[in-house]
């Protein structure tokens, strides 16, 4: 297992800290994670309202809002955690919360499609605030900081997803769009003030204060190109191959240059540490399976059978709010204590933990592939999926944090978070493509929905993603064994 480093200057930095209130820091970290995840998952139920209110001609215009949120998040995940390392946890957290506030304020004041589009991009960037607790909890809570930070991130993520979906359903049924953005602005403003008051102002964790500007901008560019392809690929068709090629080629070139850079965005030594790269890939695959599951569930549940021809009929006919409540077991599974998991990771059993989480996810997805036409089917599947994802996310973020010294906690969080962002977008793109393969009409509306059989295919494809996690973990362990045998005297 990788040793947790104690960097030079740690004692001086600890001495300069005022004693933080542990409960307040943990509570603030949970709020940041819940709020940022809720913002992401509150948007999908609002897209039809946005299209109708702003008289958008096509669904493509509406989905650009989600693309803007995703692209902003990709940039934020790369930059904000690193800023916490070199400019201090409080400064980075206040900045991230301020971006969330401004992003909500713009559409609250403007109340138009362009302002909502700008607001989504700004809120997406501030959404990287969900990764910052990994750094400030680790740097302020001592030896327990890593396990507490990961637990806060994982548990609050599950809660935030469900809160966002319930919030979206509540807004659809009870509030206007503008009222929602006003309330969100107030909530983000209070959070900004709380971060300033709660997080201790300490010297930067990394005293060099160096961020590779070119490498960072370059990475934001190629990651954004890939995310753009994943979010707009179905709309653009063959034209989407151009940004995909730019992203892939740019990424390969970036990796080659970063290996020789003295101010790399992500430390090459960190990525070469045992299981780190594999952990990031596994986080991305867990996120892809998670995203695919959420999209499949929410789409199927809200189709009303009576709105389709008898031969095509399917769905549960649930409202947005009822669909969100269907996800409650998913969030509840994230609350399961991780003491056994933590002990396994400390004993160097990371691969076994990944395999366990992935197989649990695969079991939940296979279950839903063959049984997804009753409410109780989803309640069971959501609980199983939640448990598997809880195990996988906890293992991934813990192992990446354990591979770096404390002053690079933000860098480690950013690396893992970037893979997670790409994974969520990949899962959504995979399911969107699947559900667009065969459409059936809704008589009298001029609308079309996915054919019933595509949902089973979507769950099988998602189960393959889970099995890829198993393959990734086992391949990484085999490579580590070979390297150890090669270097042994």
C-alpha positions in Angstrom: 0.0 0.0 0.0 1.2 3.5 -0.8 2.6 5.3 2.3 1.0 8.6 3.3 3.7 11.2 3.1 4.4 13.9 5.6 5.7 16.9 3.6 8.3 19.3 4.8 6.8 22.3 6.4 3.7 20.5 7.7 4.6 21.2 11.3 5.0 24.9 10.6 1.7 25.0 8.8 -0.1 23.1 11.6 1.3 25.5 14.2 -0.1 28.5 12.3 -3.7 27.1 12.2 -6.3 28.1 14.6 -8.0 25.1 16.0 -11.0 24.4 13.7 -14.4 23.2 14.9 -14.5 19.6 13.6 -18.3 19.4 13.4 -18.6 22.8 11.7 -16.1 21.8 9.0 -17.7 18.5 8.4 -21.1 20.1 8.2 -19.9 22.7 5.8 -18.2 20.1 3.6 -21.5 18.1 3.5 -23.4 21.3 2.5 -21.0 22.0 -0.3 -21.3 18.5 -1.7 -25.1 18.3 -1.3 -25.7 21.7 -2.8 -23.4 21.2 -5.9 -24.8 17.7 -6.7 -28.4 19.0 -6.2 -27.7 21.8 -8.7 -26.6 19.2 -11.3 -29.6 16.9 -10.8 -32.3 19.5 -10.4 -31.8 20.6 -14.0 -33.1 17.6 -16.0 -36.7 17.8 -14.7 -36.6 21.6 -15.5 -35.6 21.2 -19.1 -39.2 20.9 -20.5 -40.3 23.9 -18.5 -37.3 26.0 -19.8 -38.1 25.0 -23.4 -41.7 26.0 -23.0 -41.1 29.2 -21.0 -38.5 30.6 -23.3 -40.1 29.3 -26.5 -37.1 27.3 -27.7 -37.7 25.7 -31.1 -35.8 22.5 -30.6 -34.8 20.1 -27.8 -31.2 20.7 -28.9 -31.3 24.3 -27.7 -32.5 23.0 -24.3 -29.8 20.4 -24.0 -27.2 23.1 -24.5 -28.0 24.1 -20.9 -26.8 20.8 -19.7 -23.8 21.0 -21.9 -22.9 24.4 -20.5 -23.1 23.0 -17.0 -21.0 20.0 -17.9 -18.3 22.1 -19.7 -18.1 24.5 -16.8 -17.8 21.6 -14.4 -14.9 20.1 -16.4 -12.9 23.3 -16.1 -13.7 23.7 -12.4 -12.7 20.2 -11.5 -9.3 20.7 -13.1 -8.6 24.2 -11.7 -10.4 24.8 -8.3 -8.9 21.9 -6.3 -5.5 22.9 -7.5 -6.1 26.5 -6.4 -6.8 25.2 -3.0 -3.3 23.7 -2.8 -1.5 26.9 -3.9 -3.8 29.7 -2.6 -5.4 28.2 0.5 -8.5 26.2 1.2 -10.6 29.1 2.4 -9.8 31.3 -0.7 -10.7 28.4 -3.1 -13.9 27.5 -1.3 -15.1 31.1 -1.1 -14.3 31.5 -4.8 -16.2 28.3 -5.7 -19.2 29.3 -3.6 -19.2 32.7 -5.1 -19.3 31.2 -8.7 -22.3 29.2 -7.6 -24.0 32.4 -6.3 -23.3 34.4 -9.4 -24.3 31.6 -11.6 -27.7 31.4 -9.9 -28.1 35.2 -9.8 -27.6 35.8 -13.5 -30.8 33.9 -14.6 -32.7 35.1 -11.5 -32.2 38.7 -12.7 -32.1 38.2 -16.5 -34.9 35.6 -16.7 -34.1 34.6 -20.3 -32.6 31.7 -22.2 -29.2 33.4 -22.7 -28.9 34.3 -19.0 -29.8 30.7 -18.0 -27.2 29.4 -20.4 -24.5 31.7 -18.9 -25.7 30.9 -15.4 -25.4 27.1 -16.1 -21.8 27.5 -17.3 -20.8 29.6 -14.2 -22.6 27.3 -11.8 -20.9 24.3 -13.5 -17.5 25.8 -12.8 -18.5 26.5 -9.1 -19.8 22.9 -8.9 -16.2 21.8 -8.3 -16.8 23.0 -4.7 -17.9 19.4 -4.1 -14.2 18.3 -4.3 -12.8 20.9 -2.0 -13.8 19.2 1.3 -11.3 16.4 0.5 -8.6 19.0 0.9 -9.7 21.2 3.8 -10.9 18.3 5.9 -7.7 16.4 5.3 -5.6 19.4 6.2 -7.5 20.3 9.3 -8.6 17.0 10.9 -5.2 15.2 11.1 -5.0 11.5 10.6 -8.7 11.0 10.2 -8.9 13.6 7.5 -8.8 11.3 4.5 -11.4 8.9 5.7 -13.7 11.6 7.0 -13.3 13.7 3.8 -14.1 10.7 1.5 -17.1 9.7 3.7 -18.5 13.2 3.5 -18.0 13.3 -0.3 -19.6 10.0 -0.9 -22.5 10.2 1.5 -23.4 13.7 0.6 -23.2 13.0 -3.1 -25.9 10.3 -2.7 -28.1 12.7 -0.7 -27.5 15.5 -3.1 -28.5 13.5 -6.1 -31.9 12.6 -4.6 -32.3 16.1 -3.1 -31.8 17.6 -6.6 -34.2 15.2 -8.2 -36.9 15.8 -5.5 -36.2 19.6 -5.8 -36.7 19.5 -9.5 -40.0 17.7 -9.1 -41.1 20.1 -6.4 -40.3 23.1 -8.5 -42.1 21.7 -11.5 -45.2 21.3 -9.4 -45.1 24.3 -7.1 -42.6 27.1 -8.1 -41.8 29.3 -11.1 -38.4 29.0 -12.7 -37.4 32.5 -11.6 -38.4 31.8 -8.0 -36.2 28.8 -8.1 -33.1 30.8 -9.2 -33.9 33.4 -6.5 -34.0 30.8 -3.8 -30.8 29.1 -5.2 -29.0 32.5 -5.2 -29.9 33.0 -1.5 -28.8 29.5 -0.6 -25.4 29.9 -2.4 -24.8 33.3 -0.9 -25.3 31.9 2.6 -23.0 29.0 1.8 -20.3 31.5 0.6 -20.5 33.4 3.9 -20.3 30.1 5.8 -17.2 29.0 4.0 -15.5 32.3 4.8 -16.4 32.0 8.5 -15.8 28.3 9.0 -12.7 27.3 7.1 -9.5 28.5 8.8 -7.3 30.9 6.8 -3.9 29.2 6.7 -0.8 29.5 4.6 -1.1 27.7 1.2 -0.4 24.0 1.5 2.1 24.2 -1.4 4.4 27.1 -0.9 5.7 27.2 -4.4 2.4 28.8 -5.6 3.0 27.5 -9.1 0.3 26.3 -11.4 1.3 25.4 -14.9 -0.9 27.8 -16.8 -0.3 26.4 -20.3 -0.9 22.8 -19.1 -4.0 23.7 -17.2 -5.6 25.7 -20.1 -4.6 22.9 -22.5 -6.2 20.2 -20.3 -9.4 22.2 -19.9 -9.5 22.5 -23.7 -9.1 18.8 -24.6 -11.4 17.7 -21.8 -14.0 20.2 -22.9 -13.8 19.0 -26.5 -14.5 15.4 -25.3 -17.3 16.5 -23.0 -18.8 18.6 -25.8 -18.8 15.5 -28.1 -20.5 13.4 -25.5 -23.2 15.9 -24.7 -23.9 17.1 -28.3 -22.9 14.0 -30.3 -26.5 12.9 -31.1 -27.5 16.4 -32.2 -24.4 17.0 -34.4 -24.1 13.5 -35.9 -21.0 13.0 -37.9 -19.8 16.5 -37.2 -19.2 15.5 -33.6 -16.2 13.5 -34.8 -14.2 16.7 -35.2 -14.2 17.9 -31.5 -13.8 14.2 -30.5 -10.6 14.0 -32.6 -9.4 17.3 -31.3 -10.0 16.1 -27.7 -8.3 12.8 -28.1 -5.3 14.1 -30.0 -4.9 17.0 -27.7 -5.1 14.7 -24.7 -2.4 12.4 -26.0 -0.1 15.3 -26.8 -0.8 16.9 -23.4 0.2 13.7 -21.6 3.5 13.5 -23.5 4.3 17.2 -22.6 3.2 16.9 -19.0 5.6 14.0 -18.4 8.5 16.4 -19.0 7.0 19.5 -17.3 8.4 20.9 -14.1 4.9 22.4 -13.2 2.6 19.6 -14.3 -1.1 20.0 -13.7 -1.2 16.4 -12.2 2.0 15.1 -10.8 3.3 12.3 -13.0 4.7 10.5 -9.9 1.2 10.6 -8.4 -0.4 9.0 -11.5 2.3 6.3 -11.5 1.8 5.3 -7.9 0.1 1.9 -7.4 -3.6 1.8 -8.3 -3.8 5.6 -8.8 -4.5 5.7 -12.5 -6.6 2.6 -12.2 -8.6 4.2 -9.4 -9.3 7.3 -11.5 -10.5 5.1 -14.4 -12.7 3.0 -12.0 -14.2 6.3 -10.6 -15.1 7.3 -14.2 -16.6 3.9 -14.9 -18.6 3.9 -11.7 -19.9 7.4 -12.6 -20.8 6.3 -16.1 -22.8 3.3 -14.7 -24.4 5.6 -12.1 -25.4 8.2 -14.7 -26.8 5.6 -17.1 -28.9 4.0 -14.3 -30.3 7.4 -13.2 -31.3 8.4 -16.8 -32.8 5.0 -17.6 -34.9 5.0 -14.3 -36.1 8.6 -14.6 -37.1 8.2 -18.3 -39.0 4.9 -17.9 -40.7 5.9 -14.7 -42.3 9.1 -16.2 -43.7 7.5 -19.3 -47.5 7.0 -19.0 -48.7 3.8 -20.6 -52.1 5.2 -21.6 -50.3 7.8 -23.7 -49.0 5.1 -26.0 -50.6 2.7 -28.4 -51.5 -0.6 -26.7 -48.8 -2.5 -28.6 -46.1 0.0 -27.4 -47.4 0.7 -23.9 -44.9 0.8 -21.0 -43.9 3.0 -18.1 -45.0 3.8 -14.6 -46.7 7.1 -15.2 -45.0 8.8 -12.2 -44.6 12.5 -11.7 -41.1 14.1 -11.4 -41.5 14.2 -7.6 -42.6 10.6 -7.3 -39.7 9.5 -9.6 -37.3 11.2 -7.3 -38.7 9.5 -4.3 -38.2 6.2 -6.1 -34.5 7.0 -5.8 -34.6 7.1 -2.0 -33.0 3.6 -1.5 -30.1 4.8 -3.7 -29.3 7.6 -1.3 -30.0 5.4 1.7 -27.3 3.0 0.6 -24.7 5.8 0.6 -25.4 6.2 4.3 -24.1 2.7 5.1 -21.0 2.9 7.4 -17.7 2.2 5.7 -15.6 0.9 8.6 -15.0 -2.5 7.0 -14.2 -0.8 3.7 -11.7 1.5 5.4 -9.9 -1.4 7.0 -9.7 -3.3 3.7 -8.1 -0.2 2.0 -5.6 0.3 4.8 -4.6 -3.3 4.5 -3.8 -2.8 0.8 -6.9 -4.6 -0.6 -8.0 -1.9 -2.9 -8.5 -4.2 -5.9 -10.7 -6.5 -3.9 -12.8 -3.5 -2.8 -13.2 -2.3 -6.4 -14.2 -5.7 -7.6 -16.8 -6.1 -4.9 -18.3 -2.7 -5.6 -18.4 -3.4 -9.3 -20.0 -6.8 -9.0 -22.7 -5.4 -6.7 -23.4 -2.7 -9.3 -23.4 -5.3 -12.1 -25.9 -7.4 -10.1 -28.2 -4.4 -9.6 -28.1 -3.5 -13.3 -28.7 -7.1 -14.5 -31.6 -7.3 -12.1 -33.1 -4.1 -13.7 -32.3 -5.5 -17.2 -34.7 -8.3 -16.6 -37.2 -6.7 -14.1 -38.0 -3.0 -14.6 -41.7 -2.7 -15.1 -42.8 -2.5 -11.4 -42.1 0.1 -8.7 -40.6 -2.5 -6.4 -38.2 -3.6 -9.1 -36.7 -0.1 -9.0 -36.6 0.1 -5.3 -34.5 -3.1 -5.1 -32.3 -2.0 -8.0 -31.7 1.4 -6.6 -30.6 0.0 -3.2 -28.2 -2.4 -4.8 -26.8 0.2 -7.2 -26.4 2.7 -4.4 -24.4 0.2 -2.3 -22.1 -0.7 -5.2 -21.5 2.9 -6.1 -20.9 3.9 -2.5 -18.2 1.2 -2.2 -16.6 2.2 -5.6 -16.4 5.9 -5.0 -15.1 5.5 -1.5 -12.3 3.2 -2.6 -11.3 5.4 -5.6 -11.1 8.7 -3.8 -9.4 7.2 -0.8 -6.7 5.4 -2.8 -5.9 8.5 -4.8 -5.7 10.7 -1.7 -3.4 8.1 0.1 -1.0 8.3 -2.9 -0.1 12.0 -2.4 1.3 14.2 0.4 -1.1 16.6 2.2 -0.1 19.6 0.2 -1.2 17.9 -3.1 -4.6 16.9 -1.8 -6.4 19.3 -4.2 -4.4 17.9 -7.1 -5.5 14.4 -6.3 -9.1 15.4 -5.9 -9.0 17.2 -9.2 -7.6 14.2 -11.0 -10.3 11.9 -9.6 -13.0 14.5 -10.1 -12.1 15.0 -13.8 -12.5 11.3 -14.5 -15.8 11.3 -12.6 -17.1 14.3 -14.7 -16.2 12.5 -17.9 -17.7 9.3 -16.6 -21.1 10.9 -15.8 -21.2 12.5 -19.3 -20.2 9.2 -21.0 -23.0 7.3 -19.2 -25.6 9.9 -20.2 -24.4 9.8 -23.8 -24.4 6.0 -23.9 -28.0 5.8 -22.7 -29.2 8.8 -24.9 -27.8 7.0 -27.9 -29.5 3.7 -26.9 -32.9 5.3 -26.2 -32.7 7.1 -29.6 -32.2 3.9 -31.6 -35.9 3.1 -32.0 -38.8 5.4 -31.4 -42.5 5.0 -31.0 -45.1 7.7 -31.4 -47.3 9.2 -28.7 -50.7 9.5 -30.5 -52.1 13.0 -30.7 -49.0 14.8 -29.5 -46.5 14.6 -32.4 -43.9 13.4 -29.9 -41.9 10.1 -29.9 -40.3 8.1 -27.1 -37.9 5.2 -26.9 -39.2 1.7 -27.7 -39.7 -0.4 -24.6 -37.0 -3.0 -25.4 -34.3 -0.4 -25.4 -34.4 0.0 -21.6 -33.3 -3.6 -21.1 -30.5 -3.1 -23.6 -29.5 0.1 -21.7 -29.2 -1.8 -18.5 -27.2 -4.6 -20.1 -24.8 -2.0 -21.6 -24.5 -0.4 -18.1 -23.7 -3.7 -16.6 -20.8 -4.0 -19.1 -19.4 -0.7 -17.7 -19.5 -2.3 -14.3 -17.6 -5.4 -15.5 -15.0 -3.1 -17.1 -14.2 -1.9 -13.6 -13.4 -5.4 -12.6 -11.1 -5.8 -15.6 -9.4 -2.5 -14.9 -8.7 -3.4 -11.3 -7.4 -6.9 -12.1 -5.2 -5.6 -14.9 -3.7 -3.0 -12.6 -3.0 -5.6 -9.9 -1.3 -7.9 -12.5 0.9 -5.0 -13.8 1.9 -4.1 -10.2 2.9 -7.7 -9.5 5.0 -7.9 -12.7 6.7 -4.6 -11.9 7.5 -5.8 -8.4 9.0 -9.0 -9.7 11.1 -7.0 -12.3 12.5 -4.6 -9.7 13.1 -7.3 -7.1 16.9 -8.1 -6.5 
